[in-house]
Amino acid sequence: MLTIRKSIADAIIAHARAASPLEACGYLAGKDGQIVRFFPLKNVDQSAEHFSFDPAEQFSVIRAIRSDGLTAAAVVHSHPNTPARPSQEDLRLARDPNISYVIVSLAGSEPVVKSFRIRDCQATPEDIVVSREQT
């Protein structure tokens, strides 16, 4: 199960909408089983069908996550024109079975956010719980 603060879920959707018609991408960082930060990254492919991180930006974000005492819990990206399910390319490129892969679909009238665990090119759906902010 992936637990995401509402403000972060909203930020992921806003990032996807802002990048559309291209795919958006980024990392979700967590602590104590909850996603607490979203790190949007630039899609250097500038494509509506796939994404790639800029390696320097990616490593900078990973360093920031670690220095904040967080863990990289998920890779997030959008599908501007297709459902929120991993494409064949997503399955092939998912290298870390220990993280979640979150996909935001903008194909319908409302955004759809889904999470998956991917191991050996096989995707398993994962529940997402959107939590209220801690006060």
Wavefront OBJ file of the C-alpha trace (Angstrom):
o trace
v 0.000 0.000 0.000
v 1.189 3.496 -0.818
v 0.069 6.294 1.504
v 0.289 9.780 -0.022
v -0.546 13.105 1.558
v -3.366 14.887 -0.271
v -1.197 17.917 -1.060
v 1.331 15.635 -2.749
v -1.336 13.796 -4.734
v -2.601 17.203 -5.870
v 0.954 18.293 -6.801
v 1.499 15.141 -8.879
v -1.696 15.804 -10.843
v -0.819 19.498 -11.277
v 2.642 18.551 -12.584
v 1.076 16.109 -15.066
v -1.402 18.723 -16.271
v 1.324 21.376 -16.621
v 3.501 19.075 -18.729
v 0.658 17.837 -20.950
v 0.642 16.923 -23.788
v 4.090 15.553 -22.813
v 4.685 12.969 -20.101
v 5.650 14.370 -16.706
v 7.940 12.527 -14.309
v 9.513 12.645 -10.875
v 10.219 10.886 -7.590
v 8.140 10.414 -4.475
v 10.041 10.309 -1.195
v 8.791 8.736 1.979
v 9.334 8.263 5.651
v 7.669 5.864 8.077
v 5.532 4.361 5.313
v 4.091 7.654 4.042
v 4.960 9.710 0.969
v 5.946 13.124 2.276
v 7.654 14.838 -0.683
v 7.303 15.044 -4.423
v 10.315 15.873 -6.558
v 9.207 16.803 -10.086
v 11.879 16.235 -12.711
v 12.213 17.306 -16.309
v 11.346 14.755 -18.983
v 14.409 15.132 -21.170
v 12.751 13.023 -23.884
v 10.080 15.723 -24.317
v 7.698 12.987 -25.461
v 4.010 12.211 -25.026
v 4.801 8.483 -25.006
v 7.838 8.025 -22.751
v 10.127 9.798 -20.324
v 13.739 9.891 -19.222
v 15.309 11.683 -16.291
v 18.286 13.957 -16.737
v 20.999 11.930 -14.918
v 22.512 14.952 -13.149
v 19.084 16.136 -11.966
v 18.150 12.585 -10.931
v 21.289 12.117 -8.820
v 20.818 15.549 -7.262
v 17.278 14.598 -6.209
v 18.436 11.246 -4.809
v 21.107 13.053 -2.762
v 18.489 15.514 -1.466
v 16.130 12.667 -0.538
v 18.867 10.885 1.396
v 20.153 14.038 3.088
v 16.608 14.739 4.336
v 16.478 11.269 5.918
v 13.888 10.060 3.405
v 13.813 7.155 0.984
v 13.030 7.142 -2.722
v 9.714 5.305 -2.535
v 8.307 5.705 -6.045
v 8.890 6.852 -9.577
v 5.923 8.801 -10.871
v 5.048 9.663 -14.448
v 2.005 10.616 -16.462
v 0.196 9.155 -19.411
v -1.412 12.140 -21.144
v -3.459 10.045 -23.586
v -3.557 6.491 -22.244
v -4.845 4.709 -19.132
v -3.009 4.574 -15.797
v -1.383 1.218 -16.400
v 2.224 0.374 -17.237
v 3.078 0.325 -20.922
v 5.375 -2.351 -22.306
v 8.192 0.206 -22.134
v 7.336 1.013 -18.495
v 7.517 -2.706 -17.657
v 10.802 -3.170 -19.481
v 12.477 -0.150 -17.895
v 11.293 -0.703 -14.300
v 14.554 -1.799 -12.697
v 13.905 -1.519 -8.954
v 11.440 -4.043 -7.501
v 11.645 -2.290 -4.116
v 9.879 0.897 -5.177
v 6.429 1.754 -6.459
v 5.632 3.010 -9.937
v 2.879 5.619 -9.911
v 1.091 6.550 -13.124
v -1.208 9.541 -13.588
v -3.571 9.246 -16.533
v -5.071 12.369 -18.060
v -6.905 10.409 -20.766
v -10.356 10.783 -19.218
v -12.389 13.708 -17.960
v -10.765 13.374 -14.494
v -7.189 12.339 -13.661
v -6.673 8.749 -12.518
v -3.719 7.880 -10.279
v -2.646 4.267 -9.836
v 0.359 2.558 -8.306
v 2.121 -0.655 -9.221
v 4.960 -2.840 -8.057
v 6.919 -4.160 -11.017
v 9.185 -7.196 -10.868
v 10.537 -9.101 -13.862
v 8.327 -7.115 -16.268
v 5.169 -8.068 -14.343
v 3.027 -5.327 -12.775
v 1.035 -5.867 -9.606
v -1.498 -3.167 -8.680
v -0.905 -1.496 -5.337
v -3.523 0.311 -3.251
v -3.115 4.058 -2.788
v -4.427 5.785 0.311
v -4.619 9.576 0.194
v -4.169 10.879 3.706
v -5.042 14.154 5.325
v -2.225 16.478 6.247
v -0.605 16.159 9.640
v -1.109 19.247 11.788
l 1 2 3 4 5 6 7 8 9 10 11 12 13 14 15 16 17 18 19 20 21 22 23 24 25 26 27 28 29 30 31 32 33 34 35 36 37 38 39 40 41 42 43 44 45 46 47 48 49 50 51 52 53 54 55 56 57 58 59 60 61 62 63 64 65 66 67 68 69 70 71 72 73 74 75 76 77 78 79 80 81 82 83 84 85 86 87 88 89 90 91 92 93 94 95 96 97 98 99 100 101 102 103 104 105 106 107 108 109 110 111 112 113 114 115 116 117 118 119 120 121 122 123 124 125 126 127 128 129 130 131 132 133 134 135
